[in-house]
């Protein structure tokens, strides 16, 4: 009797049975593109005993990445789970892996999160001098989506009554403002926003107060002696500065001194 045929049938049945018992990802997560500060869901399902999520940069329990996991109901060896993550700048390109374990082996797959946004400008600085202009300076955003070609910057300067004194668009990283435009002796609010034809950054805002600069000097003084023996000092102060600047008040004190 030829035993090779029953043995072959047995082996085929064995391998078919064990293949069915291997863990397998049947519904893998897919890569997602999202705007910054929006929530994104990744779903994974398969056959096995346990489903575990893993990221390329750290555990899914890392609270700084704003990750939540919602396990599904496991029935007849089918496991599923949904991972929800906040699309933050630091999560751009993050690999999110799904691993399904069986008794001794596992199957895995994964997807990527891509964040589309422009970050805010950095190191915003506003300087007013007694020269003919003031200057606004900033550094470009540290995060820019890979599909952004050219950045533009909107620069707005408001006085302390929220009146817009400047509202311009530039592609440079600085802007000079004529002193004649500014209502001097004010608290200025400077707002710079980066944008392109797809995205707009959060605005960077600073406030600067300008109170002007004057120089005072005594140009003459008179000492007079009273009949009582006391004497008085009178003096004149010369105030020098830009007449367009703030109205400073100078107070002089005359004091009688008894000998």
C-alpha positions as CSV (number, residue, x, y, z in Angstrom):
1,X,0.0,0.0,0.0
2,X,1.3,3.4,-1.0
3,X,1.3,5.6,2.1
4,X,2.6,8.7,0.3
5,X,-0.9,9.9,-0.7
6,X,-2.5,9.9,2.8
7,X,0.6,11.5,4.2
8,X,0.5,14.2,1.6
9,X,-3.2,14.8,2.3
10,X,-2.5,15.1,6.0
11,X,0.3,17.6,5.4
12,X,-1.9,19.7,3.2
13,X,-4.7,19.7,5.8
14,X,-2.2,20.5,8.6
15,X,-0.7,23.5,6.7
16,X,-4.1,24.8,5.8
17,X,-5.2,24.6,9.5
18,X,-2.1,26.2,10.8
19,X,-2.2,28.9,8.2
20,X,-5.7,29.8,9.3
21,X,-4.4,30.0,12.9
22,X,-1.7,32.5,12.0
23,X,-2.5,36.2,13.0
24,X,-3.3,38.3,10.0
25,X,-4.1,42.0,9.5
26,X,-7.2,42.1,7.3
27,X,-8.1,45.8,7.5
28,X,-4.9,47.8,7.9
29,X,-4.7,51.5,8.8
30,X,-4.2,53.9,5.8
31,X,-2.0,57.0,5.7
32,X,-3.8,60.3,6.4
33,X,-3.2,63.9,5.7
34,X,-4.7,66.5,8.0
35,X,-4.6,70.1,8.9
36,X,-2.8,71.1,12.2
37,X,-4.9,70.8,15.4
38,X,-7.4,68.4,13.9
39,X,-8.1,64.9,15.2
40,X,-7.3,61.9,12.9
41,X,-8.5,58.3,13.2
42,X,-6.6,55.2,12.3
43,X,-8.4,51.9,12.3
44,X,-7.0,48.4,12.3
45,X,-8.6,45.0,12.3
46,X,-7.5,41.4,11.9
47,X,-7.4,37.8,13.0
48,X,-5.5,37.0,16.2
49,X,-5.5,37.2,19.9
50,X,-4.2,40.7,20.7
51,X,-3.9,44.0,18.8
52,X,-1.2,46.5,19.8
53,X,-0.4,50.0,18.4
54,X,3.1,51.3,18.1
55,X,4.6,54.6,16.8
56,X,8.0,55.3,15.3
57,X,8.8,58.0,17.9
58,X,7.5,56.5,21.1
59,X,4.7,54.6,22.9
60,X,1.1,55.3,22.1
61,X,0.7,56.3,25.8
62,X,2.8,59.4,25.2
63,X,0.4,62.1,26.4
64,X,2.4,64.9,24.7
65,X,1.3,63.5,21.4
66,X,-2.4,63.5,22.3
67,X,-3.1,59.9,21.4
68,X,-6.2,57.9,22.5
69,X,-6.9,54.3,21.8
70,X,-10.4,52.8,21.5
71,X,-10.4,48.9,21.5
72,X,-13.2,47.2,19.6
73,X,-15.1,44.1,20.6
74,X,-13.1,40.9,20.1
75,X,-15.3,38.1,18.7
76,X,-14.2,34.6,17.4
77,X,-10.6,35.6,17.1
78,X,-11.3,38.9,15.3
79,X,-9.6,41.9,17.0
80,X,-10.0,45.6,16.1
81,X,-9.0,48.9,17.5
82,X,-9.1,52.7,16.6
83,X,-6.3,55.1,17.4
84,X,-7.1,58.8,17.5
85,X,-4.3,61.3,17.3
86,X,-4.1,65.1,17.2
87,X,-2.3,66.5,14.1
88,X,0.4,68.6,15.8
89,X,3.5,69.9,14.1
90,X,5.7,67.4,15.8
91,X,3.5,64.5,14.6
92,X,4.2,65.2,10.9
93,X,5.4,62.1,9.2
94,X,4.8,59.9,12.3
95,X,4.6,56.2,11.5
96,X,1.7,54.4,13.3
97,X,2.0,50.7,13.4
98,X,-0.6,48.0,14.0
99,X,0.6,44.7,15.3
100,X,-1.6,41.6,15.8
101,X,-0.3,38.8,17.9
102,X,-1.1,35.1,17.8
103,X,0.1,32.3,20.1
104,X,3.7,32.6,19.0
105,X,3.8,34.8,15.9
106,X,2.5,38.1,14.8
107,X,1.6,40.2,11.7
108,X,2.1,43.9,11.4
109,X,1.5,46.9,9.2
110,X,1.3,50.6,9.5
111,X,0.6,54.0,8.0
112,X,1.8,57.6,8.3
113,X,0.3,60.9,9.5
114,X,1.1,63.9,7.4
115,X,0.4,67.4,8.9
116,X,-0.4,70.3,6.5
117,X,0.2,73.7,8.0
118,X,2.4,76.8,8.4
119,X,3.7,77.5,11.8
120,X,3.7,81.0,13.3
121,X,6.6,83.3,12.7
122,X,9.2,83.4,15.4
123,X,11.3,86.0,17.3
124,X,9.0,88.9,16.4
125,X,10.7,92.3,17.3
126,X,9.5,95.9,16.9
127,X,11.9,98.8,17.4
128,X,11.0,102.5,17.4
129,X,13.8,105.1,17.4
130,X,14.0,108.9,17.0
131,X,15.1,108.4,13.4
132,X,12.8,108.5,10.4
133,X,11.5,105.0,10.6
134,X,10.6,102.1,12.9
135,X,11.3,98.5,12.0
136,X,9.5,95.2,12.4
137,X,11.7,92.1,12.2
138,X,10.9,88.3,12.5
139,X,12.2,84.9,11.6
140,X,10.3,82.6,9.3
141,X,8.2,79.7,10.7
142,X,10.1,76.6,11.8
143,X,7.4,74.4,10.5
144,X,6.2,74.6,6.9
145,X,4.3,71.9,5.0
146,X,6.3,70.3,2.2
147,X,3.8,71.5,-0.5
148,X,4.3,75.2,0.3
149,X,6.4,77.0,-2.3
150,X,6.5,80.7,-1.3
151,X,5.5,82.3,2.0
152,X,3.9,85.8,2.3
153,X,3.7,87.8,5.5
154,X,0.9,90.1,6.5
155,X,2.1,92.9,8.9
156,X,-0.5,94.9,10.9
157,X,0.4,97.6,13.4
158,X,-2.4,99.0,15.6
159,X,-2.3,101.9,18.1
160,X,-3.8,101.7,21.6
161,X,-7.2,102.5,20.2
162,X,-7.0,99.5,17.9
163,X,-6.7,101.7,14.9
164,X,-4.8,100.0,12.1
165,X,-1.8,102.3,11.2
166,X,-0.1,99.7,8.9
167,X,-1.6,96.8,7.0
168,X,0.8,95.4,4.3
169,X,1.9,92.2,2.7
170,X,5.6,91.3,2.1
171,X,7.7,88.3,1.3
172,X,10.7,89.7,3.3
173,X,11.4,89.0,7.0
174,X,11.3,92.7,8.0
175,X,9.4,95.9,7.3
176,X,10.3,99.5,7.8
177,X,7.6,101.9,8.9
178,X,7.8,105.6,8.5
179,X,7.6,107.6,11.7
180,X,5.1,109.9,10.0
181,X,2.6,107.0,9.8
182,X,2.7,106.2,13.5
183,X,0.7,108.0,16.2
184,X,3.6,108.3,18.5
185,X,3.2,108.1,22.3
186,X,1.1,105.0,22.1
187,X,1.1,101.3,22.9
188,X,1.5,99.5,19.6
189,X,0.2,96.0,18.8
190,X,2.2,94.3,16.1
191,X,0.7,91.3,14.3
192,X,2.5,89.2,11.8
193,X,0.8,86.2,10.0
194,X,2.4,83.8,7.5
195,X,0.4,82.3,4.7
196,X,0.3,80.9,1.2
197,X,-2.6,80.0,-1.1
198,X,-3.5,77.0,1.0
199,X,-2.6,77.6,4.7
200,X,-2.6,80.5,7.1
201,X,-0.5,80.4,10.3
202,X,-1.5,81.5,13.8
203,X,-0.6,85.1,14.2
204,X,2.4,86.2,16.3
205,X,1.6,89.2,18.4
206,X,3.7,91.6,20.5
207,X,3.0,94.9,22.2
208,X,5.5,97.8,22.6
209,X,5.0,101.1,24.4
210,X,6.7,104.2,23.1
211,X,6.9,107.2,25.5
212,X,9.5,109.3,23.6
213,X,12.8,110.7,24.7
214,X,13.7,114.2,25.9
215,X,16.9,115.8,27.3
216,X,16.6,118.5,30.0
217,X,19.4,120.9,30.9
218,X,19.6,124.0,33.1
219,X,20.4,127.0,30.9
220,X,20.5,129.7,33.7
221,X,19.8,130.1,37.3
222,X,19.3,133.2,39.5
223,X,20.0,133.4,43.2
224,X,18.3,136.2,45.1
225,X,18.8,137.1,48.8
226,X,15.8,138.2,50.8
227,X,15.9,140.9,53.5
228,X,15.2,138.2,56.0
229,X,18.5,136.6,55.1
230,X,16.9,133.8,53.2
231,X,17.6,133.3,49.5
232,X,15.7,131.8,46.6
233,X,17.0,130.0,43.5
234,X,15.2,130.4,40.2
235,X,16.3,128.3,37.2
236,X,15.2,127.7,33.6
237,X,15.2,124.2,32.1
238,X,15.7,123.7,28.3
239,X,13.8,120.6,27.0
240,X,15.3,119.1,23.8
241,X,13.7,116.4,21.8
242,X,11.6,115.6,18.8
243,X,8.5,117.9,19.0
244,X,6.3,115.1,17.5
245,X,7.1,112.8,20.4
246,X,5.3,112.5,23.7
247,X,4.2,115.3,25.9
248,X,6.5,115.0,29.0
249,X,5.8,117.1,32.0
250,X,8.7,118.9,33.7
251,X,8.2,120.2,37.2
252,X,10.6,122.7,38.8
253,X,10.8,123.3,42.6
254,X,11.8,126.6,44.2
255,X,12.9,126.2,47.7
256,X,13.7,128.9,50.3
257,X,16.7,128.1,52.3
258,X,17.4,129.8,55.7
259,X,21.0,130.5,56.3
